[in-house]
Amino acid sequence: MNTYNTHKQAQQQAIMDELEVFLDARQAELLKTLDRLGQLRAAVIRRDEPTLTQLLEQVQQDAREHRHLDAAQQRIEQRLTEVFDSLSAPVTLSGLCACLQGQCRAVLRHKQQTLLELAGRVRHEAEMTELLLRECARCNRLLLAAILGEDRQTVTYGPQGQGQWDVHHALVSMKL
């Protein structure tokens, strides 16, 4: 029986070490996302098209890394349910903390808190970036409407051929 417990503890320590490495990778992913959101906002404000193109390529690469991390998460969750008898799916860090004691629990709670804070920051930054992009789209629509006119505009010149320009009307007529 003692050999069984020693083997079980070794398995638990191994999966906990793997989980710590995984959580550090998730933290790095969130920090990278925060950085990308900042770069995106700066590039949009500066109208820096090469940087926007580069960010698009980086986002595509990040998506591949994210899928890899998701697969690793599923493997770790499966192993956790196998190694910790009192743990059942879906595995959460809070549920895992309930199975742990001492220093291991403290380390895991600290990592959990850090991840929660980072996720909150990413959520906030994503919302702010979305607001910026929505405002840019609104400004672009207003500019296009001012230059090209709105759909309901039909007259560019008066009946005598006099040009009538009003600041509330378009500068260019799209009618042929």
C-alpha positions, -999 to +999 in steps of 0.1 A: +000+000+000+029+024+008+043+018-027+009+027-042+008+060-022+043+069-032+036+062-069+003+082-066+022+112-050+048+110-077+021+111-104+004+140-086+037+160-084+045+153-121+010+165-133+012+196-110+046+205-124+032+201-159+002+222-149+025+250-136+043+251-169+010+252-187-004+280-165+028+300-171+022+295-209-014+307-206-002+338-186+023+345-214-004+342-239-026+367-221+003+391-218+010+387-255-027+394-262-025+426-241+005+437-261-012+429-294-042+450-285-020+479-276-002+476-309-035+474-328-048+505-312-016+524-318-014+512-355-051+522-361-046+557-346-013+562-366-029+546-397+001+524-399-009+498-426+024+478-425+020+473-388-016+463-392-006+437-419+021+424-396-003+421-367-027+401-389+000+376-396+009+375-359-027+369-349-029+340-373+002+325-358-012+331-323-043+312-332-022+282-340-005+285-306-038+289-289-051+257-304-020+239-292-025+252-257-062+242-258-051+206-267-025+206-239-052+219-215-075+190-224-047+165-219-038+180-185-074+180-174-078+143-183-046+134-164-058+155-134-090+136-132-071+103-134-045+112-107-068+130-082-096+107-072-118+134-057-116+156-089-142+153-116-148+170-149-150+198-157-117+205-140-113+240-125-084+255-106-107+261-076-117+225-076-081+214-079-071+237-050-097+219-028-077+187-035-043+202-026-026+213+006+002+235+017+026+252-007+012+235-038-022+250-030-007+285-024+012+284-056-019+273-076-041+300-060-015+327-068-014+316-104-052+314-105-055+350-092-029+362-117-047+346-146-080+361-134-065+396-132-049+392-167-081+379-182-100+409-168-074+432-182-076+415-216-114+417-216-113+454-207-086+462-234-106+442-260-137+462-252-118+495-255-102+484-288-137+474-301-150+509-291-121+525-310-127+505-341-165+512-340-158+549-337-133+547-366-160+529-387-186+556-377-162+584-387-155+567-420-192+563-427-197+600-419-168+611-442-180+589-470-216+603-466-202+638-467-181+632-498-203+609-518-237+618-505-264+598-489-286+574-508-316+599-507-297+627-524-307+631-561-299+667-571-263+680-576-272+709-599-303+731-600-327+731-630-308+761-646-275+743-643-264+763-613-242+744-590-256+743-556-234+731-529-245+729-493-223+717-465-250+692-457-249+677-492-222+656-509-192+670-528-193+643-554-224+629-572-223+591-577-252+593-602-244+589-638 
